[in-house]
């Protein structure tokens, strides 16, 4: 019951409020009107003009998830197998960036990647470059910032999954003449698939709704659906329209989450 009440107060209730607002409208004075529910906001949200923003959001979230898994799995595997007594200390180091504000870390990447930033200055001083290269306000900078921000969300569930793996099963595969690569591909990887699915969801969901990193590291020309929702709520003050767009983004997130949970259920139950 306490868990149900907690979810109802902090998850269900806000969703209901946003759902009600998304069916409202604005009067001539810009005030919110809820007396005449309408689906016009959802019709506006389905305009083809927003498809590039949705596609860009999916691209950033998917790429961030893939790169985070590619980096996080070896890190989690090394900590689990070779961390020894230092496992806790190494996990604390993984979570150490969380001790600093996400906004401050994004501004730090701006200082590092800008034309006269740390990277370009170092390359020019060493003679590797004659002129600075543009790294800030590119897809590369956005994905780099998002991977840095969400990588711990991938490492932690992967570590738990790998650390709980019974090494006797891997040894049994080696006893049956499997090579190290074969044992990893046919024993370790399938048995840690629940951790991979969990890590994918924990990275993909916040990456899809992130607007801070695209706004700061991608510049004004980088448009994602989360960034549009933020602008509509703050600058446009059109809460019904922003709520409808937010629900559209939530729908995409729910579809991805259900697909991941279905895959996880198949791995666990068969």
C-alpha positions as CSV (number, residue, x, y, z in Angstrom):
1,X,0.0,0.0,0.0
2,X,2.7,2.6,0.8
3,X,4.3,1.9,-2.6
4,X,0.9,2.3,-4.4
5,X,0.2,5.5,-2.6
6,X,3.7,6.8,-3.5
7,X,3.3,6.0,-7.2
8,X,-0.2,7.5,-7.2
9,X,0.9,10.8,-5.7
10,X,4.1,11.3,-7.6
11,X,3.5,9.5,-10.9
12,X,-0.2,8.9,-11.6
13,X,-1.5,12.3,-10.3
14,X,0.9,14.4,-12.4
15,X,0.1,12.4,-15.5
16,X,-3.6,13.0,-14.9
17,X,-3.0,16.7,-14.5
18,X,-1.0,16.9,-17.7
19,X,-3.7,14.8,-19.5
20,X,-6.4,17.2,-18.4
21,X,-4.4,20.2,-19.4
22,X,-3.6,18.7,-22.8
23,X,-7.4,18.7,-23.5
24,X,-7.7,22.4,-22.7
25,X,-7.2,25.5,-24.7
26,X,-6.1,29.2,-24.3
27,X,-8.5,32.1,-24.4
28,X,-7.8,35.4,-26.1
29,X,-6.0,36.6,-22.9
30,X,-3.8,33.5,-22.8
31,X,-5.5,32.0,-19.8
32,X,-6.0,28.2,-19.6
33,X,-9.6,27.1,-20.3
34,X,-10.6,23.5,-19.3
35,X,-14.3,23.8,-19.6
36,X,-14.4,22.6,-23.3
37,X,-12.2,19.6,-23.8
38,X,-10.7,19.3,-27.3
39,X,-8.3,17.1,-29.2
40,X,-7.0,20.0,-31.3
41,X,-3.7,20.1,-29.4
42,X,-3.0,16.5,-30.4
43,X,-3.9,17.2,-34.0
44,X,-1.3,20.0,-33.9
45,X,1.2,17.7,-32.3
46,X,0.8,15.2,-35.2
47,X,1.8,17.7,-37.8
48,X,4.5,16.5,-40.2
49,X,6.6,19.5,-39.2
50,X,7.5,17.8,-36.0
51,X,8.7,14.5,-37.6
52,X,12.3,15.8,-38.0
53,X,12.4,16.7,-34.3
54,X,11.1,13.3,-33.3
55,X,13.6,11.6,-35.7
56,X,16.5,13.7,-34.2
57,X,15.4,12.7,-30.7
58,X,15.3,9.0,-31.5
59,X,18.7,9.3,-33.2
60,X,20.3,10.9,-30.2
61,X,18.7,8.5,-27.7
62,X,19.4,5.4,-29.8
63,X,23.1,6.3,-30.5
64,X,23.6,7.3,-26.9
65,X,22.2,3.9,-25.8
66,X,24.4,1.9,-28.2
67,X,27.6,3.8,-27.3
68,X,26.9,3.6,-23.6
69,X,26.4,-0.2,-23.8
70,X,29.6,-0.5,-25.9
71,X,31.6,1.4,-23.3
72,X,29.7,0.3,-20.2
73,X,29.8,-3.5,-20.7
74,X,33.6,-3.8,-20.8
75,X,33.9,-1.4,-17.8
76,X,31.3,-3.4,-15.8
77,X,32.9,-6.7,-16.8
78,X,36.3,-5.5,-15.7
79,X,35.0,-4.2,-12.3
80,X,33.2,-7.4,-11.7
81,X,35.9,-9.8,-12.7
82,X,39.1,-7.9,-11.7
83,X,37.9,-5.3,-9.2
84,X,38.5,-7.6,-6.2
85,X,38.2,-5.7,-2.9
86,X,38.1,-2.4,-4.8
87,X,34.7,-3.1,-6.4
88,X,32.9,-0.7,-4.1
89,X,35.5,2.0,-4.6
90,X,35.4,1.6,-8.4
91,X,31.6,1.8,-8.4
92,X,31.7,5.0,-6.3
93,X,34.1,6.4,-9.0
94,X,31.5,5.5,-11.6
95,X,28.8,7.4,-9.7
96,X,31.1,10.3,-8.8
97,X,29.9,12.6,-11.6
98,X,26.4,12.5,-10.0
99,X,27.8,14.6,-7.2
100,X,28.0,17.5,-9.6
101,X,25.1,19.3,-11.2
102,X,24.2,17.9,-14.7
103,X,24.0,21.5,-15.9
104,X,27.5,22.4,-14.6
105,X,28.9,19.3,-16.3
106,X,27.3,20.3,-19.6
107,X,28.8,23.8,-19.3
108,X,32.2,22.1,-18.7
109,X,31.9,20.3,-22.0
110,X,31.2,23.6,-23.7
111,X,34.5,24.9,-22.3
112,X,36.3,21.8,-23.5
113,X,34.8,21.6,-27.0
114,X,34.5,25.2,-28.1
115,X,36.9,26.6,-30.8
116,X,39.2,28.1,-28.2
117,X,38.6,25.4,-25.7
118,X,40.8,22.9,-24.1
119,X,40.9,20.3,-26.9
120,X,41.5,22.7,-29.8
121,X,44.1,24.7,-27.8
122,X,46.0,21.6,-27.0
123,X,46.0,20.3,-30.6
124,X,47.1,23.7,-32.0
125,X,49.9,24.1,-29.4
126,X,51.2,20.6,-30.2
127,X,51.2,21.4,-33.9
128,X,48.6,18.8,-34.8
129,X,46.2,21.4,-36.1
130,X,46.8,24.8,-37.7
131,X,43.2,26.0,-37.2
132,X,40.6,24.9,-34.7
133,X,38.0,22.4,-35.8
134,X,34.3,22.7,-34.9
135,X,33.3,20.2,-32.2
136,X,30.8,22.3,-30.3
137,X,27.3,22.7,-31.8
138,X,27.5,19.4,-33.6
139,X,25.8,16.0,-33.3
140,X,29.2,14.7,-32.0
141,X,29.2,17.1,-29.1
142,X,25.6,16.3,-28.2
143,X,26.1,12.5,-28.3
144,X,29.4,12.9,-26.3
145,X,27.7,14.9,-23.6
146,X,24.7,12.5,-23.4
147,X,26.9,9.5,-23.2
148,X,29.0,11.1,-20.5
149,X,25.8,12.0,-18.6
150,X,24.0,8.7,-18.8
151,X,26.9,6.2,-18.9
152,X,26.6,5.3,-15.2
153,X,23.0,4.3,-15.8
154,X,24.4,1.6,-18.1
155,X,27.3,0.5,-16.0
156,X,25.5,-0.2,-12.8
157,X,22.8,-2.7,-14.0
158,X,25.4,-4.3,-16.2
159,X,27.7,-4.8,-13.3
160,X,24.9,-6.3,-11.2
161,X,24.0,-8.8,-14.0
162,X,27.7,-9.8,-14.6
163,X,28.6,-10.0,-10.9
164,X,25.7,-12.4,-10.3
165,X,26.6,-14.7,-13.1
166,X,27.7,-18.1,-11.9
167,X,31.2,-18.6,-13.2
168,X,30.8,-22.3,-13.0
169,X,28.6,-22.1,-16.1
170,X,31.3,-20.3,-18.0
171,X,33.8,-22.9,-16.8
172,X,31.5,-25.6,-18.0
173,X,31.4,-24.1,-21.4
174,X,35.2,-24.0,-21.5
175,X,35.3,-27.7,-20.3
176,X,33.1,-28.4,-23.4
177,X,36.0,-27.1,-25.6
178,X,34.5,-23.6,-26.1
179,X,37.1,-20.9,-26.7
180,X,37.2,-17.8,-24.5
181,X,35.3,-15.9,-27.2
182,X,32.8,-18.8,-27.7
183,X,32.1,-19.0,-24.0
184,X,31.5,-15.3,-23.8
185,X,29.2,-15.2,-26.8
186,X,27.2,-18.4,-25.9
187,X,27.2,-18.3,-22.1
188,X,28.2,-14.9,-20.6
189,X,26.4,-12.7,-23.1
190,X,23.0,-14.5,-23.1
191,X,22.9,-14.9,-19.3
192,X,23.6,-11.2,-18.8
193,X,21.0,-10.1,-21.4
194,X,18.6,-8.9,-18.6
195,X,21.2,-6.5,-17.5
196,X,21.7,-5.3,-21.1
197,X,18.0,-4.7,-21.5
198,X,17.7,-2.9,-18.2
199,X,20.7,-0.7,-19.0
200,X,19.3,0.1,-22.4
201,X,16.0,1.2,-20.9
202,X,17.7,3.3,-18.2
203,X,19.8,5.1,-20.8
204,X,17.2,5.4,-23.6
205,X,14.3,6.8,-21.6
206,X,16.1,9.8,-20.1
207,X,18.1,10.4,-23.2
208,X,14.9,10.7,-25.3
209,X,13.6,13.4,-22.9
210,X,16.9,15.3,-22.4
211,X,16.8,18.9,-23.7
212,X,19.6,20.4,-21.7
213,X,22.4,18.7,-23.6
214,X,21.0,19.3,-27.1
215,X,20.4,22.9,-26.1
216,X,23.8,23.7,-24.7
217,X,26.1,21.4,-26.8
218,X,24.0,21.3,-30.0
219,X,23.3,25.0,-30.3
220,X,20.2,26.8,-31.6
221,X,20.1,24.8,-34.8
222,X,19.7,21.5,-33.0
223,X,16.0,20.8,-32.5
224,X,14.6,17.8,-30.5
225,X,11.0,17.2,-29.4
226,X,12.0,17.6,-25.7
227,X,13.5,21.0,-26.6
228,X,10.4,22.1,-28.4
229,X,8.2,21.0,-25.4
230,X,10.4,23.1,-23.1
231,X,10.2,26.2,-25.3
232,X,6.4,25.8,-25.6
233,X,6.0,25.6,-21.8
234,X,8.4,28.4,-20.9
235,X,8.5,30.9,-23.7
236,X,5.3,30.2,-25.5
237,X,3.3,29.6,-22.3
238,X,1.0,27.3,-24.2
239,X,0.6,24.6,-21.7
240,X,-2.2,22.6,-23.5
241,X,-0.1,22.3,-26.6
242,X,3.1,21.5,-24.7
243,X,1.2,18.8,-22.7
244,X,0.0,17.2,-25.9
245,X,3.5,17.1,-27.3
246,X,4.8,15.7,-24.0
247,X,2.2,12.9,-24.2
248,X,3.3,12.1,-27.8
249,X,6.9,11.8,-26.5
250,X,5.7,9.7,-23.6
251,X,3.9,7.4,-26.1
252,X,7.2,6.7,-28.0
253,X,8.9,6.1,-24.7
254,X,6.3,3.6,-23.5
255,X,6.5,1.7,-26.8
256,X,10.2,1.4,-26.4
257,X,9.9,0.4,-22.7
258,X,7.3,-2.3,-23.4
259,X,9.4,-3.7,-26.2
260,X,12.4,-3.9,-23.9
261,X,10.3,-5.5,-21.1
262,X,8.9,-8.0,-23.5
263,X,12.5,-8.9,-24.6
264,X,13.5,-9.1,-20.9
265,X,10.5,-11.4,-20.1
266,X,11.4,-13.6,-23.0
267,X,15.0,-13.9,-21.8
268,X,13.9,-14.8,-18.2
269,X,11.0,-17.1,-19.0
270,X,11.8,-18.4,-22.4
